[in-house]
Amino acid sequence: MSQLEASNKYAQALKAGQKTYRECVLKGRYPYLQILDEILSDSMVAGQVDLGVIDIPADQIVGTKTVGRRTAFAADFMPLLAPDTEFASKWVNLCAAHLSEEGIRDPIRCYEYMGRFYVQEGNKRVSVLKSFDAPSIPGYVTRVIPAYSQDQAVQVYYEFLRSYPLTGLYQVSFSQLGGFAKLQAALGFDPDHVWTEEERRRFLAGFYYFKEAFIKLGGRDLHLTPADALLVWLQVYPIESVRKLPLTDIGKNLAAMWSDVKAAAQAERIRDEEDVFHLLDTVKKYGAIADEMFDGWGIPGRYLVFGEKKDLEGLRERELTKLSDILAEHDAENMSKALEQASWNLPYIIHGSSFRLLVGSIFELLARYCSLKRRIQEVRTEKDFLRLQKQTAKEGDTVPRLCRSWGVPKGEEVTAHDVLERAIRNKHLVPVREADLVLVCVEDGSDDAEGSADLEDMDVPDDFDDLDDPGEGWDE
């Protein structure tokens, strides 16, 4: 049973990988895994440190060490190869092992650089575990230390290196300097406090919920990490709140303070006096826009301060429209659209006898064509050809007769599609009057006695030529 489930899981993972690939291509992003060997050069590395086996955050595993499996995975480690490949077969076997009591036991091997992990051994294991949304994956980790520089990202990473022996966490990272010290203070710890295993477990239990709420609100689009947003949260709520509150309540509370989170994201991007000027200018501009909108809506300033509902009674009377007025406007708009469409696609009425005549003449033309085609295919000798020529000569008046029945004037040839269309429209079709069109729009196609009487009063021609005998060459 586990093998069947594993095959189904591969099909789901393959579909997810193909979706990720398409989204990356459409957004102009690289659709495959990142390759560490293509990112690093010797001048960028200060050294390496073996960390042994640790629990690696799954969402921080972003690529591979070498280029070997570049096109086998999408950017999120979901597979891209067909189900009938050897790769897929091995993936399914690993998945079946994961579903069994045995499970996937062997740690992967990877390199960590700037807080991100690149797999050297175990790409398929990572793919399988990520398809089950595993929060972490055990692995042997070699840390690649970047050469020190004044680059902001490098300095923030070096601060992480100093904090890691205290927390033992890769899950917590900040975008700016000083983040770890603020977190220690917000949690009530001394700056050099070493976290116990219990403290680490309790913190992560709530941090995962907070991170999920942060991402759902669009946190990935901000220049902030989940830990940056958590610092804003801890200014209002205690750390116990993210452990005790349901995820929905965490999301609601975080949404209520989302403007503060965005402001923090903007403030975190400040580097110099010019950035401060741009931030203040942005605040003033949006403040002016807000004032203008409030004035246009007639919202008094006292409401913004005291929030008394009675101050909005005048606003309700000015801004809300009666439902009957909205429905009347909607009906008028629908009528206008119907008349506009009718102006280029006018409807017509055709009398029953005219319709039967047209169908009969078209069928006769089709039958004569099929008969002539068959007789031409049966020609074998010159004598057969002369006989066929004689028969068709006797049928020379067939096309003119049909043209007259369609309304083409005698002596006029049908040299274009428009000529035939105009003739049929003039002889057999009666245009629906605009008043009739409005009646149809209003009554939604109702067919009452009065409408039937109007149709009978219309001037519909009824003097049609009868079909002549097909003649000697006609084949039943």
N, C-alpha and C positions, 0 to 999 in steps of 0.2 A: 504493500500500500504506500510506503514511504517513497518508493521509486516513482510511482505515478504522481504523487504529490510534488516530488522534486521536478519532474518533467513539466508539470503545470506551472510550477514556480519559475522555471527558466523561461517559459513562454511569457509570463507576466514581466519578468525582469528585462527580457529582450524588448518588449513593447515599451517599457519605461526608458530603456537606453536609446531606442530610436527616437522617442519623443524629445529627450534631452538633446540628442544630436541635432535634430531639426531646429529646436529653439535656439541653440548656440549659433548655428549657421545664420538664422534669420536675424539675430542680434549682433552679428559680426564678431562673435567670440570663438576662441579655439574649441572645437567640439570633442577633442580627445583628452586623455590624461596629460598632466604636466610632466615633463622629464627633468629630473634634477641635474643630470649631467649636461643638459643644454642650458641650464640657468647659471651654474657655477663655473667660475674659473679659479685657478690657483691663487690669484691675487686677492680674491674675495674671501678666503678662508684663513682664520687664525689658528685653527686646530680642531681636533675631534675628541669627544669624550664618550665612552661606553656607559650607558645608563642601566644595562641589564634589562630584565623583563619588567615592563610597566603596562598599565592599562591605558591604551591610546584612545583619545576621543575620536570616534568614527568620522565625525564631520570635519576633522582636521587632517584626515588622510586624503590627499589631493592628487597624488601622482605616483609615478614609478621612478626607480633609480636610473634605469637604462631605457633605451628606446625599443627594446624587444617586443613589448606587447602594446605598442602605441595605438593601433587601430582595432584592437580586440575589445576595448572598453570605451564607453562614452565618458564625458567629463565627470560624471557622478559615479563611476565604477560599474555602471550597469552594462551587461554584455551587448555586443553588436554582431556577433557571428551567428550564422544560421544554426538551427537545432540539429542538423545532420552532420555537424563537424565534430572532430575529435575534441576540440576545446569545449563544445557544449556537453559532450558526454562526460568529460571530467568534472565540469561544473555541476552537472546533475548528480554525479556520484558524491561529490562533496556536500551537496544540499541534502541528499538522502542520509548521509552520515550525521549531519547537523540535526535532522529530524529524529534520528534514532537515539537510543539511550547512550550510545557512545559519544556523540557530539563531535565538534571540531576542537581538538585538544592542542595541537601543535601551535605554538606562537609564531607569528609572522616575523620577518626581519625587515627593518626599514631604517631610513635615515631621517633625522629631524633637522630642518633648517628654517630659522626665523619663525618657529612655532607651527610649521607645517610638516607633514610626514610623507615620505616617498618610499614606496615598497620595493624591496630588493627580492624577497621571496614571499610568496603567498598572495599574489594578486587575485586569484580565483577565490581564496578564502575570504579576502576582504569583500569581494563582490557578493558572495553568498550571504555573509553576515550583514552587509549593508542593505541587501534586499529584504532582510527581516527587521530592519531599523534597529540594529544593535547599537546601544549608546557608546560602547567602548569595545576595543579588540586588543587582547594581550599580544605583546610583541617585544622582541629584542630591538632596542633602539640605540643607534649611534648618533649622538648630537654633533652637528657640524656648526662650529662657532664662527660667525662672520667676523671679518677684520673690523676693528673699531674705527668709527668715523664720526663726523658731526651730523651725519644723516639722522633725521628724527626717528625713523623706523628702527635703525640700528641702536640708538640710545635707549629707546623704549624696550628693545629686546634684551639689552644688557641689564636693565632694571629688572626684567623678568628673571634673568639668570640669578640675580641676587635674591629674589623672592622665592624661587622654586625650592631651595632647601628648607624654607620655612613652611610652605603650604603643600608641596608635593603635588601640585595641580597644574596640568596643562590647560584645563578647561577655562581658567580665568586669565584673560589677557586684556590689556588696556591700550587705547590709541594714543594716550598722552603720558608724559612723565608724571610721577606722583600718585598714580592710580592705586598702587598696592598699599601705600601708606594710608591713603584715605579709607581703603577697605578695612585695614586693620583697626583704624580708629572707629569706624562705623560699627564694627563688630564688638567693640569693647576690648580689643586685644592691645597689648604693648607692641611697639614697633618691631621688636625682635622676637615676638612670641612664635614658638614652633607649634604648628597645629597637630593635635592628636588625631588618631585614626577616627575616633568618634566625632570630633569636630569637623573633620573633612567629610565624613559620610553625611552628617546632618546638613552641612552647607550645600552639598551637591544635591541632596534630596529636594531642596527648595529651589536651587538655581536652575535645575532642568525645567521646572514648571515656568519659572520666570522667563527663561530663554525662549521657550515655546510661545508664550504670549507676546514677547518682544518681536519675534519673527512674523507672527500672524498679523501684527499691526503695521508691518512694512519696515521693520528694523534693518533689514539687509540693504535698504536704499539709503540709509543714513551713514554718515562717517563716524559711526560709533560701534563699539563692540557691546554684546549683552552685559558685560561687566561694567562698562561705562554707564549704561542705562540703569543698572542696579544701584550705582552710587546715587543717582537722582532719586530713585525709589526710597533708599534708606534715609534720605533727608526728611521723609514724611512718615514712612512705616518702618517698624522694627523688622529684623531679619526673620523672626518667627512667623511673620505674616505670609511669606512665600511658601512656608512649609504647611501652615494650617489652613490657609484659604483655598477653596476650590479653584481650578484653573480658570473657570468663567469669571469669578470674582477678581482674580488677579488681572485678567484681561480688561475688565471694566475699569478697575482702579488705575491701571496703567494708561488706558485710553483717556481717562479724565486728566491725567497729568502729561499727556503726550506733547503738548506745546512746550512744556518745560524740558522734555527730552530733546525736542528739536532745537530749542534754544541752546542746550548744552552742546549739541552737535555743531551748531554754528560757532559757539564760543571756542570749542576745542580746535577749530581751524585757524584761530587768531595766532599770528606769528610776530607781528610788529605793529607799529602805530598806524600804518596804512590800513591794515586789516581791521583795527578798531574803528577807524573812520568809516570804512565800508559797512561794518555791522551797524553802527549808529545811523548811518544814512538809510540802510534798509529798514530799520525799526521805525524811523520817522516817516518813510514813504508809506509803509503799510499802516501806520497809525493814521496818516492823513486820509488814506483810502477808507479805513474803518469809520472815521469821523464823517466823511462824506456820505457813506452808505447809511449810517444811523440818521443823519439829517434828512436824507431822501426818504427814509422809511417813517419819519416823524417820531422817532423814539426819543423821549426827553432825557436830558442828561441825568436827572434825578433818578430815573429808573436804573441806569448803569451803576449808580452809587447805592441806592436803597433797595431796588428790586421790588417795588410795590406793583402788584398786578393791575391795580386800578388805573395806573398811568398808561396802560396799553389799551384801554377800552376805545379810545379815539382811533388808535392805530387799527384795531380790528374792523371798525366801521369803514375806514378808508381803504383798506387793502383787500378785504375779503369780498368776492363777487358772488351774487346769488347763483345757485345751481341752475335755475331756469334760464338765466342769461347765458350761462356757459353752454347749455344744451342747444339753445337757439342758435348761437354762433357756430356750434359744431354742425348742425343741420344745414345751415347756409353754406358752410365750407364744403360739405359733401355734395350739395346741389351744384355749386360752382365747378367742382372737379368733374362731375358727370357731364355737365354742359360743355366743358372744355374738351373732354375726351370725345364727345359726340361731334365736335366741330371738325375733327380729322378722321373720325371713324363712324360716319353716319350710318344708322341702321335703315334697313329697307324691309318692305313686306312684299312677298311674292304670292300670287294667286295659286290655288291648288292646281288648276289646269295648266298654268304656265310652268309650274314645277315639274309636272308629269311630262310635259312636252320636252322640256330641256333634258330630263333624264332619258327619255326615249330616244331623242336625237343623238345624245352622247353615246348611248348604248349601240345605236345603229352604226355610228362612225367607228366605234371600237370593233364591232362584229365584222364590218366590211374590211377593216385593216387586217384582222386576223385571217379572214378568208383569202385576201389578196396575198398575204405573206405565205400562206400554205400553198397556194397555186403556183407562186413563183418558185418555191422550193421543189415543186413537182416537175418543173420544166426540164426536159431531157434533150429534146431535138428542136430544130428550127421550126418544124411544124407545130410543136407544142407552144412555142413562143408566139407564132403568128396567131394561133387560136386565142391565146391569152390577151394579146393585143386587141383583137376584135371584140372580145367580151368586155374589156375595160373601156373601149370606145363607146359602147352602148350605155355605160354608166357615167358618162361625162357630165350629166346634169345633177349628179348626186350632191356634190359639194355646194354648187350654187343654191340648190333647193334647201339644204341644211342651213346655209348662211341666211337665206330669207326667213326661215323659221326662227332663227336666232335674233332677227331684227336688222341684219345688214341690208341696206338699200340695194335694189337690183342694179347691176352694172358696177357696183363698187367692190373692190377686192380687199380681202383681209390681209393687209401687209404688215400689221403690227398688233401686238397684244392689246394696246389701247383701243384700237378700232373695234375689236370684238367685244371688249368690256363695255365700251360706250353704247354699242348697239343693244346688247342684252339688258343693260341698265335702263335704256330708254323704252324698250318694248315690254319687258317683263317685270320690272321692279318698280315699286311705288315707295318713295322716301317717306319716312315717318316725320310728321310735322313736329316742330319744336314743342308745341303744346302737348302733343302726345308723349314726347320724351319726358317732359316735366311730370306728366301724370304717372309715367312708369317709375320715375325716380321716387316720387312721393309715396305711391302706393306699393312700391317694392314688387312690381310685376303682378299685381292682382288682376284677375280676369273677370270683370263683372258684366252685367247685361249692357250697361251704358257704353262700356268700352267696345263690346262686340258690335253694337249699333254703329259706332263711329267707323269701324273697319268696313262695315257693309256700305256706308255712304261714300267711301273713297272711290275715286275714279280709276278703276282697275281695268285695263284692256282685256277683252276676251275674244277678239277675232283672230284666232291662230290658224295657220295653215295646217292641214292634216298631213301626216306622213304618207308619201307616195309608196306604191309597191316597190320593193327593192329592185325588182327586175330580174333579168335572165341570169346575171352573174351571181345572184345571192345564194349563199350556202346556208341552209338551215343547220 
